[in-house]
Amino acid sequence: MANIGIDFNQAKVESKTNRSVRNDNDLGFGRSATKENIRMVNRDGSFNVLRTGAVNSFLLNVFHDLIRMKWIKFIGITTLTYAFINIVFASIFTLLGPHSLNGIEYTGMHSYFWDCFFFSTQTFTTVGYGHISPNGLIPNIVASIESYLGLLGFALATGLLYGKFSRPHARIAFSKNAIIAPYQNGKGLMFRIANARNNQLIDVKVVLFISYNKTDPTGMVSRSFEALTLERESINFFPYNWTIVHPINSSSPVFGWTEEEFKFRDSELLILIKGTDDTYSTEVHSRSSYTDEEILWGRKFTNMMSESNSGKVVVELNKIDDMIEVDLDK
């Protein structure tokens, strides 16, 4: 995943010295004020950006797109590509006529096309059952071209499959909403995460930023980014869920903000999580965000852990969004 320029060491030093983090941070999004309901980071961690105008952009990005896309979509695209190639070659053999292939009893164009189609799949995959064979120079040339494309295609497909399986990436489950809840003698901005996989993550670190529109003394509106100090910025082990808390005290950039002010400023929480995948011994990242509409006030997360009959701790991921209403004034 791409790094958005967050310095974990700087955030750690600022937290230890308990200083107010009010310097604007450059996260690479620029300073232009955003329009209402336009988020910078999508919930799945992708950036809400569309790039246009690049020469051969499809060819430049097709590999990365196939590696990063979901399995269902990947299987669908490869299956459709496989079917399309075989339909094209089946159509060529059909157009060459009934005598272009040996071993086929011609009973009509429809059945002949399907015989050509299945011969094409055999040629493309180099299976070759031997019942049907090309007859003549041109059919043999077409079959040779298809078998060559089949070798290239399966080599590329194997590389893509290996790339998808071997690419380590974190799958962090985020609570659907961030909340403003009672915390110590005041309030806290919180959200909850859990590891959605059975792998082990260690040395997990979180950095939280808030992005909002602000008006300078001249009346010009610009975008501001400020780091939010966390109650705990890192944990060594991540076997259970983790409720991440930003104490809203006098040193917080959002101290004194109301729910209406969060919305008026078009606020967005930007989250970067970094950890080490114990399986691959590789650093992995996960990103997400919450807009002002996804921040609920007067809520508190409920327990999402229980104990099994065998004595193991059960993390119930389906309860990651469970919360109750509370009074913020108490």
Secondary structure by P-SEA (a helix, b strand, c coil): cccccccaaaaaaaaaaccccccccccccccccccccccccccccccccccccccccccccaaaaaacccaaaaaaaaaaaaaaaaaaaaaaaaaaccccccccccccaaaaaaaaaaaaaaaaacccccccccccaaaaaaaaaaaaaaaaaaaaaaaaaaaaaabbbbbccccccccccccccbbbbbbbbbccccccccbbbbbbbbbbbbbccccbbbbbbbbbbbccccccccccccccccccccccccccccaaaaaaabbbbbbbbbbbcccccbbbbbbbcccccccccccccccccccccccccccccccccbbbbbbccc
